[in-house]
Amino acid sequence: MKTSTLLLILFSINLVACLGEKGPQTQETQETQEIPVYNRVIGSAIEECNESLASISVFEQVYGDFQQVHNNCIVWNENNGTLVVKYRSSSANVTGLGLNIHYNSAQLNNIVVNDVLENDLIINGILERDNDNEDGDSSTDMVVEMAWAALFGQWPGQEEVNLVTLEFTKESDTQVEYIINYTSPSNAAGYELLLGK
C-alpha cells in the first residue's frame, strides 16, 4: 500500500470513496448552456479546456450538491508549460478532497508543484509511478497525489479556489495531444464529484 494512500485513509474520517457510475445525462439549462456528462472517477484536464463553465447555480440544478475539479488550458512559454488546477463547489465548507493528477512522463517532464492550497492539506504533491492505472489510460505513467481533509467540514472556506499549479517542460519534438487525467480516491459525503470540464 502506498504511503499516500495510507495517510489518506487515516486522515479522511469524514470523506467517502467515490466509485461507480457516470453522473446525470447532459441537459439543457435555463441559461441555454449545455452541461456535459461527467465521469465520477476519471476526467481529462485537456479536453474542452478552453470552454467556459456554466454557473454554480446551473450545476446545482443538474447535479445537486457537487464538487468540481477543472482547469483552463495549459499556458505555454516555448517548451515550458503551466497548468492551474481549480476547484469549485455548491458549498464553501465541505470535508475535503483527494485528487490524483495523471500524466505521461514521455510528453511532460520536470514536474514542479507550486501554489498549493494550504488549508487542511494532508498530502502535498507526492509524485508516484502510476502502477495501478487508476485512470484507465495506459499512456499515463506518473501521478501527482494531493489531498485535503477537514475534520469539522470547513474546507476550503470558499466556493471557488485554485488547488495547485503544475509547471513542467515538454519534449521539443513532441507533436501530440498532451495527456493529463484526474482521478479521485475520495470526496465529501453526499456530493457529486465532477472531474474535468
N, C-alpha and C positions, 0 to 999 in steps of 0.2 A: 504494500500500500504506500502511495506517495506521501511524503511528509505534509505537503499542502492539503491533500485530501483528509488526512487525519486531523490537521488543525481546523479545517472547515467543519468536520463532524463535531469536534469538541466545542467550537465557539458558535455554532449555529443552532442553538437550542430552539429558537422560535422560527427557524427557516424550514421550508418544506421542499422536498425534492420535486423537481419539475420534470415529469416524464410523460410520454404519451403522445396524444393525437394533435392534429392541427387545430388552430383556432377557428372561429366562425368564418363562413364564406364571405367573399367580397360583397359589399353592399354600397348602394348609392346613398349619400347623406344629404342633409338639408343644405350643406354648403356646396353641394353638387361635386364634391371631391370623392374619388373612388378610394376606399380604404383597402389596402392589399391584404391578402390572406397571409397569415404568419404561421411559421412552424414554431412550436413552443420550445423546441430544444436547439435547433440549428438555424442560424441566419447568416447571410452574406453581408460583409461590410462594403462590398464593391458594387453589387447590382443596384441600379437605380439610385446611386449615391447623390446625384445632383437634383433629384426630385424633392420638392418641399413637402413637409409633413402637414397633415390636417391638424387642427387644433386639438388640445387635450380634451375639450368637451365633446368633440366629434368622436374621438376614440372611445371615450366613456360610453357614448350611446351604443357603439358597436360591441365593445368588449367588457363593459362594466369597469370594475377596479382593475387597473393594469400597471405594469412596469415595462418600460421600453428602453432597450439599448440601441443606439443608432449613431450615425456619423454623416458628415459630408464627405466628398471625395478626397482622396489623397492629394495634398498640395506638394507639387514637385518643384525643386530648385536644382536643375540639372539632374544628377543622379541621387540627390538627397530628397527623401520623402517624409512628410509629416501627416499623421492621421490622428484627429481628435475624436476620442470615443465619448459619446454623450449619453445622458440618461434623462428620462422624464417619466412621470408617474401621475396617476389620478390623485395621489396623496403625497404631501410633503414629508410625511412621517410613516415609515414602514420599518420592518425588522432587518432589512439588508438585502444583499445580492451576492451570489457567487458568479464569477464571469471568467470564461476561458477564451482567449483570442488565438486562433489557429492561423499559421502562415506557412508558406513554402520557403525554406531557407535557401533553395537554389535561385529563387527570384529576389528575395529580400534578405539582407543580412545586416550585421552590426546594429541590432535592435537596441534602442535605448528607451527606457521607461521614464517619462518626465511628468511633471504637473499632476501627480496623483492626488485624488480627493482623499484627504487625511481623516475625515470624520469616520470613526468606528472601523478603520482599516485593520484587517487581521491577516491578510495575505497580500504582499506588496510586490507584484511583478516578478514572480518566480518563473524563470524560463526552464521548460522541461521538454524532453522528446515527446512527441505525440504518438506514443506507442499504442495507446488504447483506441486510436482513431475515433474519438467521440463525435467528431463532426461528420463521420461517414465519407470523408474526402481523402482518398489515398495520396493525393498530391501535397497535402499539408503534413509536414513532419515535425513541426515545433509548435509549442503553445506557451502563451504568457498567462499565468494564473493570477487572478485578483479576487479578493473577497472583502466584503464589508458586513458587519453584524452588529446590531444594536439591541442589547438585551431588553430595553424598555421601549423599543419600536419608535425611535425618534430619528431615524436615518432617512435621507441625508439632510433634512431640515428645509428643503425647498423642492418644488415640483420639477424643476429643470436644473441640471448641473452637468459640468464636464467631469468625467470619471478619471480619464488618463489620456496623455498624449504619447503616441509612439513615434519615434524617429528612427529612420533606417536608411540604408542605401540599396540601390538596385544594381544588378549587373548591367553594364552599359550596352551589351549586345542583346539584352533580353527584349524581345518584341512581342510580348504576350499579355494577356489579361492577368493582372495581379490578383492573387487569391488570398483573401483574409476572411475567415469564418468565425462566428461567435457560437459558443455553447454555454450553457449554464447548469452547474450541478445543483443549484438551489436558488430559490427566490422566496419572497414573502408569502405566507399562507393566505389563500383567498384571492390572490392577484394573478391575472392572466399575464404571462410573460411573452413579450414580443421582441424578437431579435432581428436586427437589420432594419431596412427601411422599406 
